[in-house]
Amino acid sequence: MLKEIGRFASYLSVEKNFSPHTLRGYQTDLKELALLLGEKEVKDVTHIDIRRFLADLKRRNNSKRTVVRKLAAIRSFFKYLVREKAINISPADSVFTPKLDRKLPEFLDPEKTLRLITAPSLQERSGARDRAILEILYSTGMRVSEVAGLNRSDVDLISGSVKVRGKGKKERLAMLGRESQKSLREYLRVRRSEGGLDKPAVFLNNKGTRLTDRSIRRIVDKYVLKASIGQKISPHSIRHSFATHLLNNGADLRSVQELLGHKNLSTTQIYTHLGSQRIKDMYDKAHPRA
């Protein structure tokens, strides 16, 4: 089975353009199944084997979300094997997928968003960079990995746009607002004065190499604490705030879908629930007979 998993990983990398992070996740999940099945060949795997694997995950207190994610990897793997004619029928087809509770994402209101973005001091050496990172996260709704992967050639400060390479290496165009353009220009000016414009990456660490996803998360954590936000906020929460604020101010759902880089409109629709909840809260507070 491990040999088939290796072929599947190559297929995802070459034909589907999956990111290294996603590939590692798929391989880890499938190798976990292979470990449970022992020497059993893929043609002999049944739906009972997969159910036993899911039951084992539950017994080991894996969350429902983790179980669903691992089952999705298993479904994709056996679908690939059917396509390659290694098996006739996928044993995962008859396995029930646990229903997830729809969890509304955490987001900031506009006042807290402003406090967070303006928290970096421009008097500090890293202040201009950190302000530009926070501005771009909020202005574009980019994922933290997309910000970390930005190159200077991706940014057009004249048109105020950014070429983003998203999931599956799909490209989209993101917009830079006036304040994010201003912050990015200031950061690049500081970099120029330090002789750091020879590197392709937009955001560099103190050693002059590209900032990682983890480093950007730490930067966000630092300013969440400094701005006394009082919420558990991550870079993805800023992405949620971006989408929620756009919809609350009249943007249409399909435009927000394009800006976020969502493949399916249903993924973006969760933000309409956030708006609905806000309206309900207002109604409950304001109506005499609510």
C-alpha positions in Angstrom: 0.0 0.0 0.0 2.9 2.4 0.7 4.0 2.1 -2.9 0.6 3.1 -4.1 0.6 6.0 -1.6 3.9 7.2 -3.1 2.4 7.1 -6.6 -0.7 9.0 -5.4 1.5 11.7 -3.9 3.3 12.1 -7.2 0.0 12.4 -9.0 -1.2 15.1 -6.6 2.1 17.0 -6.9 2.5 16.9 -10.7 -1.1 16.8 -12.0 -3.0 18.6 -9.2 -0.3 21.1 -8.1 -0.9 20.4 -4.4 1.3 22.3 -2.0 4.1 20.5 -0.1 2.1 21.1 3.1 -1.1 19.5 1.7 0.9 16.6 0.3 2.5 15.9 3.6 -0.9 15.9 5.3 -2.4 13.4 2.7 0.6 11.1 3.0 0.6 11.2 6.9 -3.2 10.3 6.9 -2.8 7.5 4.4 0.3 6.0 6.1 -1.7 5.9 9.3 -4.3 3.8 7.5 -1.6 1.6 6.0 -0.1 1.0 9.4 -3.5 -0.2 10.8 -4.0 -2.5 7.8 -0.6 -4.1 8.0 0.4 -6.2 4.9 -3.1 -6.0 3.3 -3.0 -5.0 -0.4 -5.2 -2.1 -1.7 -7.4 -4.5 -3.7 -8.3 -6.3 -0.5 -9.3 -3.3 1.5 -13.0 -3.1 2.4 -15.4 -0.6 3.7 -15.2 -2.4 7.1 -11.4 -1.8 7.2 -12.0 1.9 6.7 -14.8 2.0 9.3 -12.5 0.2 11.7 -9.8 2.9 11.1 -12.3 5.7 11.8 -13.5 4.0 14.9 -9.9 3.7 16.1 -9.4 7.5 15.5 -12.5 8.2 17.6 -11.3 5.9 20.3 -8.0 7.8 20.4 -10.0 11.1 20.9 -9.4 12.6 17.5 -11.8 15.5 16.9 -14.7 15.0 14.4 -13.0 17.5 12.1 -9.8 15.4 12.1 -11.7 12.3 11.3 -13.5 14.0 8.4 -10.2 15.3 7.0 -8.6 11.9 7.1 -11.6 10.3 5.5 -11.4 12.9 2.7 -7.8 11.8 2.0 -8.8 8.2 2.0 -11.7 8.9 -0.5 -9.3 10.8 -2.8 -6.8 7.9 -2.6 -9.2 5.2 -3.5 -10.9 7.3 -6.2 -7.4 7.7 -7.8 -6.9 3.9 -7.6 -10.2 3.3 -9.4 -9.2 5.8 -12.1 -5.8 4.0 -12.5 -7.7 0.7 -12.7 -5.8 -0.7 -9.7 -9.2 -1.5 -8.1 -12.8 -1.7 -9.5 -14.8 0.0 -6.8 -13.7 2.3 -4.0 -14.3 0.8 -0.5 -14.7 4.4 0.8 -17.9 5.1 -1.2 -20.2 3.3 1.3 -18.6 4.9 4.3 -20.7 7.6 6.0 -19.1 11.0 6.5 -19.6 12.4 10.0 -21.5 15.7 9.9 -19.5 18.6 11.2 -21.1 21.4 13.3 -20.8 24.6 11.3 -18.4 26.7 13.3 -18.6 30.4 12.6 -15.1 31.9 12.1 -13.6 34.4 14.6 -13.4 37.9 13.3 -12.6 41.5 14.5 -14.9 44.5 14.4 -13.5 47.5 12.4 -12.4 49.3 15.5 -10.3 46.4 16.8 -9.0 45.8 13.3 -7.7 49.4 13.2 -6.1 49.0 16.6 -4.3 45.8 15.5 -3.1 47.2 12.2 -1.7 50.4 13.8 -0.1 48.7 16.7 3.4 48.4 15.2 5.6 51.4 16.1 7.3 52.8 13.0 10.1 53.9 15.3 11.2 50.3 15.7 13.4 48.6 13.1 10.8 46.0 12.2 7.8 48.4 12.6 7.5 49.3 8.9 7.6 45.6 7.8 5.1 44.5 10.5 2.6 47.3 9.7 2.8 46.4 5.9 2.2 42.7 6.7 -0.9 43.6 8.8 -2.2 46.1 6.3 -1.8 43.5 3.4 -3.5 40.7 5.4 -6.5 43.0 6.0 -6.5 44.8 2.6 -6.4 41.7 0.5 -7.8 38.8 2.6 -4.7 36.7 1.7 -3.8 33.5 3.5 -0.7 33.7 5.7 1.1 31.3 3.3 0.2 33.5 0.4 1.7 36.6 2.1 4.8 34.7 3.1 5.2 33.5 -0.6 4.9 37.0 -2.1 7.6 38.2 -4.4 8.3 41.8 -5.3 7.5 41.0 -8.9 4.0 40.0 -7.8 3.2 43.5 -6.5 2.1 46.4 -8.8 2.0 49.5 -6.7 0.9 51.6 -9.7 -2.3 49.7 -10.2 -2.7 48.7 -6.5 -2.9 45.0 -7.2 -1.1 41.8 -6.2 -0.8 38.5 -8.1 -1.5 35.8 -5.5 -0.6 32.1 -5.9 -3.2 30.3 -3.8 -4.2 26.7 -3.1 -3.3 24.3 -5.9 -1.0 27.0 -7.3 -4.0 28.8 -8.8 -3.4 32.5 -9.4 -5.8 35.3 -8.6 -5.6 39.1 -8.4 -6.0 40.8 -5.0 -6.5 44.5 -4.4 -4.3 46.8 -2.3 -6.1 49.6 -0.5 -4.6 53.1 -0.2 -3.2 52.5 3.3 -1.7 49.1 2.5 0.0 50.7 -0.6 1.4 53.5 1.6 2.6 51.0 4.2 4.3 48.7 1.6 6.0 51.7 0.0 7.4 52.8 3.4 8.6 49.3 4.1 10.3 49.0 0.7 11.9 52.4 1.2 13.4 51.2 4.5 14.6 48.0 2.8 16.2 50.1 0.1 18.1 52.2 2.6 19.4 49.0 4.2 20.5 47.6 0.8 17.9 44.8 0.9 16.2 45.1 -2.5 18.3 42.4 -4.1 16.1 39.7 -2.6 13.0 38.5 -4.5 10.8 38.0 -1.4 8.7 40.9 -0.2 8.9 40.2 3.5 12.3 39.4 5.0 13.4 38.4 8.5 16.3 40.1 10.3 18.7 37.7 8.6 17.6 38.8 5.2 15.7 35.6 4.2 12.1 35.1 3.5 9.7 35.2 6.4 7.9 31.9 7.0 4.2 31.3 7.7 5.1 30.6 11.4 7.1 33.9 11.7 4.1 35.9 10.4 1.8 34.1 12.9 4.2 35.1 15.7 4.1 38.7 14.4 0.3 38.8 14.5 0.3 37.2 18.0 2.7 39.9 19.1 0.4 42.8 18.1 -2.8 41.1 19.2 -1.2 41.2 22.7 0.1 44.7 22.3 -3.2 46.1 21.1 -5.1 44.4 23.9 -7.6 42.8 21.4 -9.0 40.4 24.0 -9.8 37.8 21.4 -8.1 34.7 20.1 -7.0 36.1 16.8 -4.8 34.5 14.1 -3.9 35.7 10.6 -6.9 33.7 9.3 -9.1 35.7 11.6 -7.9 38.8 9.7 -9.0 37.1 6.5 -12.4 36.4 8.0 -12.6 40.1 9.1 -11.8 41.2 5.5 -14.6 39.1 4.1 -17.1 40.0 6.8 -16.5 43.7 6.5 -16.9 43.7 2.8 -20.2 41.8 2.9 -21.5 44.0 5.7 -20.8 47.1 3.6 -22.6 45.9 0.5 -20.1 43.8 -1.5 -21.7 41.0 -3.5 -20.9 37.4 -2.6 -19.3 36.4 -5.9 -16.8 39.3 -5.8 -15.8 38.3 -2.3 -15.4 34.7 -3.5 -13.0 35.8 -6.2 -11.0 38.0 -3.8 -10.7 35.1 -1.3 -9.8 32.6 -4.0 -12.5 30.2 -2.9 -13.2 27.4 -5.4 -16.9 27.0 -4.4 -19.4 29.8 -3.5 -20.7 27.6 -0.6 -17.3 28.2 1.2 -17.8 31.9 1.0 -21.5 31.7 2.1 -20.5 31.2 5.8 -19.8 34.9 5.9 -23.5 35.6 5.2 -24.2 33.7 8.4 -22.0 36.2 10.3 -24.0 39.1 8.8 -27.3 37.4 9.7 -26.1 36.8 13.3 -25.2 40.5 13.6 -28.7 41.5 12.4 -30.3 39.0 14.8 -28.3 40.4 17.7 -29.4 44.0 16.8 -33.0 42.9 16.6 -32.9 41.1 19.9 -31.5 44.2 21.6 -33.6 46.8 19.8 -37.1 45.3 19.4 -39.5 45.8 22.4 -41.1 42.4 22.0 -38.0 40.4 20.7 
